[in-house]
Amino acid sequence: MDLNDLYHRRGVSLMLAARATGQAARDAHRRFAAGYADRIRAAIRTNAAPAA
């Protein structure tokens, strides 16, 4: 998965979190977004493509 995919998935996760009607769904989408952000930071830090 390249950086564009990670940025897109992070954005979608944040959008879904904002639209979620329940707290559990909001939390789950925020965790996904945080995971994608971690992978983005790692890829940038190592200047390499993230592992799929």
PDB file of N, CA, C and O in Angstrom:
ATOM      1  N   MET A   1       0.847  -1.169   0.000  1.00  0.00           N
ATOM      2  CA  MET A   1       0.000   0.000   0.000  1.00  0.00           C
ATOM      3  C   MET A   1       0.897   1.238   0.000  1.00  0.00           C
ATOM      4  O   MET A   1       1.799   1.357   0.829  1.00  0.00           O
ATOM      5  N   ASP A   2       0.645   2.152  -0.929  1.00  0.00           N
ATOM      6  CA  ASP A   2       1.492   3.335  -0.999  1.00  0.00           C
ATOM      7  C   ASP A   2       0.923   4.462  -0.126  1.00  0.00           C
ATOM      8  O   ASP A   2      -0.156   4.341   0.455  1.00  0.00           O
ATOM      9  N   LEU A   3       1.682   5.553  -0.057  1.00  0.00           N
ATOM     10  CA  LEU A   3       1.268   6.661   0.804  1.00  0.00           C
ATOM     11  C   LEU A   3      -0.076   7.248   0.399  1.00  0.00           C
ATOM     12  O   LEU A   3      -0.869   7.628   1.261  1.00  0.00           O
ATOM     13  N   ASN A   4      -0.342   7.327  -0.893  1.00  0.00           N
ATOM     14  CA  ASN A   4      -1.631   7.857  -1.328  1.00  0.00           C
ATOM     15  C   ASN A   4      -2.779   7.020  -0.782  1.00  0.00           C
ATOM     16  O   ASN A   4      -3.788   7.561  -0.329  1.00  0.00           O
ATOM     17  N   ASP A   5      -2.626   5.701  -0.826  1.00  0.00           N
ATOM     18  CA  ASP A   5      -3.658   4.815  -0.286  1.00  0.00           C
ATOM     19  C   ASP A   5      -3.833   5.042   1.212  1.00  0.00           C
ATOM     20  O   ASP A   5      -4.957   5.111   1.710  1.00  0.00           O
ATOM     21  N   LEU A   6      -2.720   5.158   1.921  1.00  0.00           N
ATOM     22  CA  LEU A   6      -2.795   5.358   3.365  1.00  0.00           C
ATOM     23  C   LEU A   6      -3.471   6.682   3.722  1.00  0.00           C
ATOM     24  O   LEU A   6      -4.312   6.736   4.619  1.00  0.00           O
ATOM     25  N   TYR A   7      -3.096   7.745   3.013  1.00  0.00           N
ATOM     26  CA  TYR A   7      -3.726   9.042   3.259  1.00  0.00           C
ATOM     27  C   TYR A   7      -5.228   8.977   2.955  1.00  0.00           C
ATOM     28  O   TYR A   7      -6.040   9.528   3.698  1.00  0.00           O
ATOM     29  N   HIS A   8      -5.586   8.310   1.872  1.00  0.00           N
ATOM     30  CA  HIS A   8      -7.001   8.185   1.509  1.00  0.00           C
ATOM     31  C   HIS A   8      -7.770   7.415   2.581  1.00  0.00           C
ATOM     32  O   HIS A   8      -8.824   7.854   3.040  1.00  0.00           O
ATOM     33  N   ARG A   9      -7.233   6.272   2.970  1.00  0.00           N
ATOM     34  CA  ARG A   9      -7.925   5.456   3.974  1.00  0.00           C
ATOM     35  C   ARG A   9      -8.042   6.186   5.312  1.00  0.00           C
ATOM     36  O   ARG A   9      -9.051   6.068   6.007  1.00  0.00           O
ATOM     37  N   ARG A  10      -6.996   6.945   5.666  1.00  0.00           N
ATOM     38  CA  ARG A  10      -7.070   7.744   6.898  1.00  0.00           C
ATOM     39  C   ARG A  10      -8.201   8.764   6.797  1.00  0.00           C
ATOM     40  O   ARG A  10      -8.981   8.930   7.735  1.00  0.00           O
ATOM     41  N   GLY A  11      -8.285   9.443   5.661  1.00  0.00           N
ATOM     42  CA  GLY A  11      -9.336  10.433   5.462  1.00  0.00           C
ATOM     43  C   GLY A  11     -10.723   9.831   5.507  1.00  0.00           C
ATOM     44  O   GLY A  11     -11.630  10.398   6.117  1.00  0.00           O
ATOM     45  N   VAL A  12     -10.897   8.690   4.869  1.00  0.00           N
ATOM     46  CA  VAL A  12     -12.191   8.011   4.891  1.00  0.00           C
ATOM     47  C   VAL A  12     -12.537   7.592   6.314  1.00  0.00           C
ATOM     48  O   VAL A  12     -13.682   7.741   6.740  1.00  0.00           O
ATOM     49  N   SER A  13     -11.573   7.076   7.046  1.00  0.00           N
ATOM     50  CA  SER A  13     -11.826   6.667   8.427  1.00  0.00           C
ATOM     51  C   SER A  13     -12.250   7.853   9.286  1.00  0.00           C
ATOM     52  O   SER A  13     -13.160   7.729  10.106  1.00  0.00           O
ATOM     53  N   LEU A  14     -11.602   8.995   9.108  1.00  0.00           N
ATOM     54  CA  LEU A  14     -11.978  10.183   9.870  1.00  0.00           C
ATOM     55  C   LEU A  14     -13.378  10.659   9.488  1.00  0.00           C
ATOM     56  O   LEU A  14     -14.144  11.089  10.351  1.00  0.00           O
ATOM     57  N   MET A  15     -13.714  10.585   8.203  1.00  0.00           N
ATOM     58  CA  MET A  15     -15.045  10.971   7.759  1.00  0.00           C
ATOM     59  C   MET A  15     -16.098  10.045   8.357  1.00  0.00           C
ATOM     60  O   MET A  15     -17.140  10.501   8.827  1.00  0.00           O
ATOM     61  N   LEU A  16     -15.823   8.748   8.338  1.00  0.00           N
ATOM     62  CA  LEU A  16     -16.774   7.794   8.906  1.00  0.00           C
ATOM     63  C   LEU A  16     -16.922   7.975  10.414  1.00  0.00           C
ATOM     64  O   LEU A  16     -18.013   7.808  10.958  1.00  0.00           O
ATOM     65  N   ALA A  17     -15.832   8.314  11.083  1.00  0.00           N
ATOM     66  CA  ALA A  17     -15.905   8.584  12.518  1.00  0.00           C
ATOM     67  C   ALA A  17     -16.795   9.790  12.789  1.00  0.00           C
ATOM     68  O   ALA A  17     -17.585   9.785  13.733  1.00  0.00           O
ATOM     69  N   ALA A  18     -16.669  10.818  11.964  1.00  0.00           N
ATOM     70  CA  ALA A  18     -17.471  12.024  12.152  1.00  0.00           C
ATOM     71  C   ALA A  18     -18.953  11.761  11.902  1.00  0.00           C
ATOM     72  O   ALA A  18     -19.805  12.404  12.514  1.00  0.00           O
ATOM     73  N   ARG A  19     -19.267  10.830  11.016  1.00  0.00           N
ATOM     74  CA  ARG A  19     -20.656  10.535  10.667  1.00  0.00           C
ATOM     75  C   ARG A  19     -21.276   9.419  11.501  1.00  0.00           C
ATOM     76  O   ARG A  19     -22.487   9.206  11.449  1.00  0.00           O
ATOM     77  N   ALA A  20     -20.471   8.719  12.257  1.00  0.00           N
ATOM     78  CA  ALA A  20     -20.970   7.580  13.032  1.00  0.00           C
ATOM     79  C   ALA A  20     -21.987   8.044  14.068  1.00  0.00           C
ATOM     80  O   ALA A  20     -21.833   9.102  14.678  1.00  0.00           O
ATOM     81  N   THR A  21     -23.018   7.242  14.253  1.00  0.00           N
ATOM     82  CA  THR A  21     -24.058   7.604  15.226  1.00  0.00           C
ATOM     83  C   THR A  21     -23.788   7.035  16.608  1.00  0.00           C
ATOM     84  O   THR A  21     -24.345   7.516  17.594  1.00  0.00           O
ATOM     85  N   GLY A  22     -22.951   6.030  16.694  1.00  0.00           N
ATOM     86  CA  GLY A  22     -22.656   5.422  17.986  1.00  0.00           C
ATOM     87  C   GLY A  22     -21.206   5.636  18.395  1.00  0.00           C
ATOM     88  O   GLY A  22     -20.316   5.779  17.557  1.00  0.00           O
ATOM     89  N   GLN A  23     -20.998   5.653  19.686  1.00  0.00           N
ATOM     90  CA  GLN A  23     -19.654   5.868  20.221  1.00  0.00           C
ATOM     91  C   GLN A  23     -18.694   4.750  19.834  1.00  0.00           C
ATOM     92  O   GLN A  23     -17.531   5.011  19.527  1.00  0.00           O
ATOM     93  N   ALA A  24     -19.166   3.521  19.846  1.00  0.00           N
ATOM     94  CA  ALA A  24     -18.292   2.390  19.504  1.00  0.00           C
ATOM     95  C   ALA A  24     -17.794   2.502  18.064  1.00  0.00           C
ATOM     96  O   ALA A  24     -16.622   2.248  17.787  1.00  0.00           O
ATOM     97  N   ALA A  25     -18.681   2.880  17.155  1.00  0.00           N
ATOM     98  CA  ALA A  25     -18.284   3.039  15.751  1.00  0.00           C
ATOM     99  C   ALA A  25     -17.306   4.199  15.602  1.00  0.00           C
ATOM    100  O   ALA A  25     -16.317   4.083  14.878  1.00  0.00           O
ATOM    101  N   ARG A  26     -17.571   5.323  16.283  1.00  0.00           N
ATOM    102  CA  ARG A  26     -16.647   6.468  16.226  1.00  0.00           C
ATOM    103  C   ARG A  26     -15.270   6.059  16.702  1.00  0.00           C
ATOM    104  O   ARG A  26     -14.264   6.368  16.064  1.00  0.00           O
ATOM    105  N   ASP A  27     -15.228   5.362  17.827  1.00  0.00           N
ATOM    106  CA  ASP A  27     -13.940   4.930  18.370  1.00  0.00           C
ATOM    107  C   ASP A  27     -13.208   3.988  17.423  1.00  0.00           C
ATOM    108  O   ASP A  27     -11.995   4.102  17.248  1.00  0.00           O
ATOM    109  N   ALA A  28     -13.933   3.061  16.814  1.00  0.00           N
ATOM    110  CA  ALA A  28     -13.312   2.104  15.898  1.00  0.00           C
ATOM    111  C   ALA A  28     -12.711   2.820  14.696  1.00  0.00           C
ATOM    112  O   ALA A  28     -11.578   2.538  14.307  1.00  0.00           O
ATOM    113  N   HIS A  29     -13.460   3.741  14.107  1.00  0.00           N
ATOM    114  CA  HIS A  29     -12.953   4.470  12.946  1.00  0.00           C
ATOM    115  C   HIS A  29     -11.770   5.351  13.324  1.00  0.00           C
ATOM    116  O   HIS A  29     -10.834   5.497  12.538  1.00  0.00           O
ATOM    117  N   ARG A  30     -11.799   5.933  14.497  1.00  0.00           N
ATOM    118  CA  ARG A  30     -10.658   6.747  14.952  1.00  0.00           C
ATOM    119  C   ARG A  30      -9.423   5.882  15.156  1.00  0.00           C
ATOM    120  O   ARG A  30      -8.307   6.313  14.865  1.00  0.00           O
ATOM    121  N   ARG A  31      -9.618   4.650  15.660  1.00  0.00           N
ATOM    122  CA  ARG A  31      -8.475   3.738  15.817  1.00  0.00           C
ATOM    123  C   ARG A  31      -7.889   3.365  14.463  1.00  0.00           C
ATOM    124  O   ARG A  31      -6.670   3.297  14.307  1.00  0.00           O
ATOM    125  N   PHE A  32      -8.757   3.121  13.482  1.00  0.00           N
ATOM    126  CA  PHE A  32      -8.258   2.838  12.130  1.00  0.00           C
ATOM    127  C   PHE A  32      -7.461   4.029  11.612  1.00  0.00           C
ATOM    128  O   PHE A  32      -6.367   3.858  11.076  1.00  0.00           O
ATOM    129  N   ALA A  33      -8.004   5.237  11.770  1.00  0.00           N
ATOM    130  CA  ALA A  33      -7.317   6.442  11.304  1.00  0.00           C
ATOM    131  C   ALA A  33      -5.968   6.591  11.998  1.00  0.00           C
ATOM    132  O   ALA A  33      -4.981   6.954  11.357  1.00  0.00           O
ATOM    133  N   ALA A  34      -5.914   6.320  13.279  1.00  0.00           N
ATOM    134  CA  ALA A  34      -4.658   6.420  14.028  1.00  0.00           C
ATOM    135  C   ALA A  34      -3.651   5.391  13.521  1.00  0.00           C
ATOM    136  O   ALA A  34      -2.459   5.681  13.424  1.00  0.00           O
ATOM    137  N   GLY A  35      -4.124   4.204  13.203  1.00  0.00           N
ATOM    138  CA  GLY A  35      -3.237   3.171  12.661  1.00  0.00           C
ATOM    139  C   GLY A  35      -2.656   3.574  11.314  1.00  0.00           C
ATOM    140  O   GLY A  35      -1.470   3.376  11.054  1.00  0.00           O
ATOM    141  N   TYR A  36      -3.507   4.142  10.459  1.00  0.00           N
ATOM    142  CA  TYR A  36      -3.010   4.622   9.167  1.00  0.00           C
ATOM    143  C   TYR A  36      -2.005   5.752   9.363  1.00  0.00           C
ATOM    144  O   TYR A  36      -0.991   5.811   8.668  1.00  0.00           O
ATOM    145  N   ALA A  37      -2.284   6.646  10.304  1.00  0.00           N
ATOM    146  CA  ALA A  37      -1.349   7.751  10.577  1.00  0.00           C
ATOM    147  C   ALA A  37      -0.002   7.212  11.056  1.00  0.00           C
ATOM    148  O   ALA A  37       1.047   7.732  10.676  1.00  0.00           O
ATOM    149  N   ASP A  38      -0.030   6.178  11.883  1.00  0.00           N
ATOM    150  CA  ASP A  38       1.226   5.557  12.329  1.00  0.00           C
ATOM    151  C   ASP A  38       2.014   5.005  11.151  1.00  0.00           C
ATOM    152  O   ASP A  38       3.231   5.171  11.077  1.00  0.00           O
ATOM    153  N   ARG A  39       1.314   4.348  10.227  1.00  0.00           N
ATOM    154  CA  ARG A  39       1.983   3.775   9.062  1.00  0.00           C
ATOM    155  C   ARG A  39       2.536   4.870   8.154  1.00  0.00           C
ATOM    156  O   ARG A  39       3.606   4.712   7.566  1.00  0.00           O
ATOM    157  N   ILE A  40       1.806   5.980   8.039  1.00  0.00           N
ATOM    158  CA  ILE A  40       2.282   7.107   7.238  1.00  0.00           C
ATOM    159  C   ILE A  40       3.558   7.675   7.848  1.00  0.00           C
ATOM    160  O   ILE A  40       4.547   7.892   7.147  1.00  0.00           O
ATOM    161  N   ARG A  41       3.530   7.914   9.164  1.00  0.00           N
ATOM    162  CA  ARG A  41       4.716   8.450   9.844  1.00  0.00           C
ATOM    163  C   ARG A  41       5.913   7.518   9.691  1.00  0.00           C
ATOM    164  O   ARG A  41       7.030   7.972   9.443  1.00  0.00           O
ATOM    165  N   ALA A  42       5.680   6.221   9.838  1.00  0.00           N
ATOM    166  CA  ALA A  42       6.768   5.254   9.713  1.00  0.00           C
ATOM    167  C   ALA A  42       7.356   5.277   8.309  1.00  0.00           C
ATOM    168  O   ALA A  42       8.574   5.219   8.138  1.00  0.00           O
ATOM    169  N   ALA A  43       6.491   5.361   7.310  1.00  0.00           N
ATOM    170  CA  ALA A  43       6.976   5.379   5.924  1.00  0.00           C
ATOM    171  C   ALA A  43       7.778   6.633   5.639  1.00  0.00           C
ATOM    172  O   ALA A  43       8.805   6.578   4.963  1.00  0.00           O
ATOM    173  N   ILE A  44       7.316   7.757   6.147  1.00  0.00           N
ATOM    174  CA  ILE A  44       8.031   9.005   5.936  1.00  0.00           C
ATOM    175  C   ILE A  44       9.365   8.995   6.680  1.00  0.00           C
ATOM    176  O   ILE A  44      10.385   9.449   6.161  1.00  0.00           O
ATOM    177  N   ARG A  45       9.338   8.468   7.901  1.00  0.00           N
ATOM    178  CA  ARG A  45      10.550   8.424   8.725  1.00  0.00           C
ATOM    179  C   ARG A  45      11.632   7.563   8.083  1.00  0.00           C
ATOM    180  O   ARG A  45      12.811   7.910   8.135  1.00  0.00           O
ATOM    181  N   THR A  46      11.249   6.465   7.490  1.00  0.00           N
ATOM    182  CA  THR A  46      12.231   5.574   6.888  1.00  0.00           C
ATOM    183  C   THR A  46      12.454   5.881   5.414  1.00  0.00           C
ATOM    184  O   THR A  46      13.329   5.303   4.769  1.00  0.00           O
ATOM    185  N   ASN A  47      11.634   6.818   4.883  1.00  0.00           N
ATOM    186  CA  ASN A  47      11.727   7.201   3.481  1.00  0.00           C
ATOM    187  C   ASN A  47      11.604   5.994   2.575  1.00  0.00           C
ATOM    188  O   ASN A  47      12.295   5.883   1.562  1.00  0.00           O
ATOM    189  N   ALA A  48      10.708   5.087   2.957  1.00  0.00           N
ATOM    190  CA  ALA A  48      10.477   3.880   2.184  1.00  0.00           C
ATOM    191  C   ALA A  48       8.972   3.627   2.101  1.00  0.00           C
ATOM    192  O   ALA A  48       8.191   4.169   2.883  1.00  0.00           O
ATOM    193  N   ALA A  49       8.595   2.816   1.166  1.00  0.00           N
ATOM    194  CA  ALA A  49       7.167   2.459   1.040  1.00  0.00           C
ATOM    195  C   ALA A  49       6.772   1.590   2.217  1.00  0.00           C
ATOM    196  O   ALA A  49       7.540   0.717   2.623  1.00  0.00           O
ATOM    197  N   PRO A  50       5.574   1.812   2.782  1.00  0.00           N
ATOM    198  CA  PRO A  50       5.119   0.997   3.915  1.00  0.00           C
ATOM    199  C   PRO A  50       4.820  -0.435   3.453  1.00  0.00           C
ATOM    200  O   PRO A  50       4.507  -0.684   2.289  1.00  0.00           O
ATOM    201  N   ALA A  51       4.923  -1.337   4.379  1.00  0.00           N
ATOM    202  CA  ALA A  51       4.617  -2.735   4.087  1.00  0.00           C
ATOM    203  C   ALA A  51       3.123  -2.888   3.852  1.00  0.00           C
ATOM    204  O   ALA A  51       2.315  -2.225   4.502  1.00  0.00           O
ATOM    205  N   ALA A  52       2.768  -3.744   2.943  1.00  0.00           N
ATOM    206  CA  ALA A  52       1.338  -3.960   2.619  1.00  0.00           C
ATOM    207  C   ALA A  52       0.643  -4.741   3.695  1.00  0.00           C
ATOM    208  O   ALA A  52      -0.554  -5.011   3.587  1.00  0.00           O
TER     209      ALA A  52
END
